[in-house]
Amino acid sequence: MTADAQPQNPVILIPARLASTRLPNKPLAVIHGAPMIVHVWRRAMEAELGPVYVACAEPEILAAVEAAGGQAVLTDPAHPSGSDRICAALSKIDPGRRHDAIVNLQGDLPTIDPALIRRVLEPLRDAAVDIATLAVEVTDEAERHNPNVVKAVAAFRQEGGGIARALYFSRATVPANADGKVGPHYHHIGLYAYRRAALERFVSLPPGMLEQREKLEQLRALENGMRIDVARVDTLPLGVDTPADLERARLLLAPGS
């Protein structure tokens, strides 16, 4: 590991848009009196890493966040990805370039442990790392072969502090176990921390060939020689994509639970 290059002034940006095929108006889904996006904003604030902004595609989301006391910025609804959205928001909120790192927190993680948000910055202590993300070991056999569960291919070693360089990401069950034994696979968690220059470079690049085949945006970075390191964690946050997920989130966030 190279000299400590830990970012000194990070910002958390939460991209959010109303368009969702499986759960329409997802950011505004009410969970115990507050929209889901407000719960995500609260978890981000609890991480105490720095300022938190919601990068909104629609004014309805902005109004909901501001009504709860949060900060939000309106962005073009036509942005093709959350990465493009947060980069556009960053240029609006920080034209003076004070923030040296950006945590991209998905807006559908209302129950996420703030410790995971803090953890995603740790790989950036290595100056060679452009982008950081998280993964958790797969324990459910069905997940191992589920194409909706993205696998992070990284060689975690005991002496590496639970951080390893990402070699690939795939919907397939990789790496293979040629000896017939069941070795560990790692479920990728879509939470990222970018150095500012890395985010700006990433969104300027055209979609990559592997990215388009796997439908995984992070492969664009790997195809272009950018380094992604993965921090291993023990908890898989609940991503809300369906009405059933929403009900589970309501149970997990119920008062006294």
N, C-alpha and C positions, 0 to 999 in steps of 0.2 A: 504494500500500500504506500502511495506517495504521501507527500506532506499534507497536513490537514488543510482542506480547502472548504470547510463547512461554511455554507452561506450565512451571512450575518443579518440579512434583512429580507426574510421570505414573506410572501403574501399567499393567502389561500384564495383560489378562485373556483367557484362552483358554477359550471355551465348548466343551464336549464332551459328547456323549451316545452311547449305544450303538446307538440305533435308526438304521439306515441300510438302505435297500432294496437298493442295489447292492452294498454291502460290509458285511455284518452285523458288529457289534462292532468297527467300524473303529478307534476310538481304541486298542484293545488289540492290534491286529495287530502281530505281532513283526517288528522290523527289526533284524537283527544283535544279538539278545539283549535288546532293550529295546522296550517298546510304542511305537507311533507317537506317542502323546500325550507320551511322555517326550522323544522327539526334538524335538518342537515346543517343549516347555518349555525344552530346552537351547538352541535357536536364540534363543528370547526372552531367556534369561539372557545369551547372548553379545552381545545388542544393548546391554546395560548402560544401559538407560534408567531403570530403577527396579525395584521389586519385581514379581514375576511370580506369578500365581495361576491355577490351572485351575479353572474354574467347572463342576463336574461335575453331571450329571443322575443318576448312579448311583454307589453306594459302591464298585463295582469299579474305576472310574476313579480315584476318590480314593485308594484303597489303592495302586494302581500308581504314582501320582505321588509319594505320600508315601514309598513304598519306595525311590524313586530320590533322595530328599532334597528334593523339591519341596514347594510349598505348594498346597493345594487346598481348595475349599469346596464343600459339597454344596448343590445347589439343587433346586427342585421340578421333577420330570421333565415336568410339564405345561406348562412355559413354551413359548410358541409360536415363539420365535425365539432366536437367539444374543444379540441385543441385549437382550431381556428377561432372559435368563439372566445376562448380565454385570452388568446393572443391579441385579438381586437380589443377586448375589454382592458387588457393591461396597458395598451397604448393610450387609452382614454384616461385611466386613473393615475398613470405614472409616466407622464411624458418626460419627466426629469430623470428617469431611469434609476430611481433609488433602490428598487427591489431587485435583488440579485438572484432570487430563486422563486419559482412558482409551484405551488402544490395544486394539482388539478384533482379536485374532489368531486366525484359524480353526485348529481343531485337526487339520486334514488337510494341513498344509503342512510336512512334516518336513524338507524340503531348503531351506527359504527362507533367503536370504542375510540375515543380521542387519542389513546396511546398509539393506535395504528397510524393515525395521521402524523404524529410526531416521528414514528419509526421510519416513514418513507423518506425522510430527509437524511437519514444516517449514511446511506451509501455515498452521498455527495461530499462526505469528508475526504474522499479520494479525488484529487484534482483531475484524474483521468476519466472520471465518470461524467457523462453528459446528462443522463436521465436515470432516475431511480424508480423502482416499483416494488410490489410486494407479492409474496406467494405463500401458500399454506400447503402442507403435505396432504395429499388425497388419502382419506380413510374409508370412504364409501366406494366399494368396488364398482358400482354403477357409474359413478363420476369418472372413473378411470377411462371408460370407453364412451363417454357422452361427448359428442362433438360440440355441444353448447358449453362445455367446461374447457376453457383454454388452459393448456399446459405450458408452464414455463420450464424450459430446459436449461438447467444451471447445475454445476457440480459443487454442491455445498460440502464444505469440509469442516470438521470440528474446530479447527484452529482459525477459521475465517470469520468468526463472530456472527455466523448465520447470514453472511452476505456473500454472494457469488455473482460472477459475470453471466449475463444472459447470453446463451449461444443461439437460442431460437425460441419461438412461441408457435404453438400449433393446436389445432382442434383434434388432431390425431393423438393416439396413445404413444407418446414419445418421451424419453428414449425407449427403445425396445429392450427386452430382457433376453438376450441371446442364450443365456445359460438355463432358461426355463424358470428361474426364480422370479418372484414378484418384488422388484426393487421399487424405491419410492418414485412417485410422480408428484408434481407440484401444481396445484390449482392457482392460476394467476388471478390476482386481485387487481382490478382496473383502477388503481390509485397511483398517480404519478407525481414525481417532483422533477422539475426541469431547471437546469441553469438557464438564465434568461437568454443567453446567446443560443443555447441548444433549442429552446422552444421556437425562437424566431427562425432559426435555420430549418427546423423540422417542418414548419407550416409552409415554408417557401419551396419545399421539394415536391416534385410530382409523385403521385401514387406509384408504389413499386409493384413489380411483377408478382412477388410472393405475397405482398399485402393484398393484392386483388384476388389471388387464388384462395388465400385463407380467410379473407375478409377480416384482417387484423391490422389495424393502423400502425402498431408499434414495429411491425416488420419493415416499414419504410425507413425507420431510423437504422436498423441493423443493416439493411441493404446498402445504405449510404455511409457505412463505416462509423456510425455513432455508437458510443458505448452505453449500454443499459446494464445496470447492476440491480440485483434482486435481493431484498431483505426477507428472510424467512420469518414468518410469524405463526402463532398458534391458533388464531381465531379467524374464521371466515365470516365477514360481515354479510348481513342479509341485503341483497339487492332486490328492490321492489319492481317487478316487471309485470305482474299479473294481479288480478283481484285477490287471489289466494295469498300472494306475498303481502299484499296490503293488510289483509286481516291478521296475518302473523305479526306484522310490524305493530299493529294496534295492540296485540296481546303483549308483545315484548315491552312496549312503552306505556303500558297501563300503570296508573299510579299504584305504587307499592310492589310492583313486580321486580 
